[in-house]
Amino acid sequence: MILSFATLAILTVMGIALMRAFLGPTVPDRILAVNMFGTKTVLLICITALVTDAGFLLDVAMVYALINFIGVIGALQYFERSAENGTNE
């Protein structure tokens, strides 16, 4: 019961994050929304691992979290450098 409520809450927040990613007024807003979506995906994978008793999914969640972190840092550096150079891409 509580896991289904948690899953529903996470999916709702993921939907809101997607709306912010597509409609966000600035690039940092969109990057933050994509980061939040990735974090909630990790939580969803962990809940799936708990429900299905598949421990290997926790390793998948850990790798996904690291890829999400590196991707967000890379995107932030890219847009910071483009802002310093005066190009808005």
Helices and strands as residue ranges (DSSP letters): H 2-23, H 27-52, H 56-85
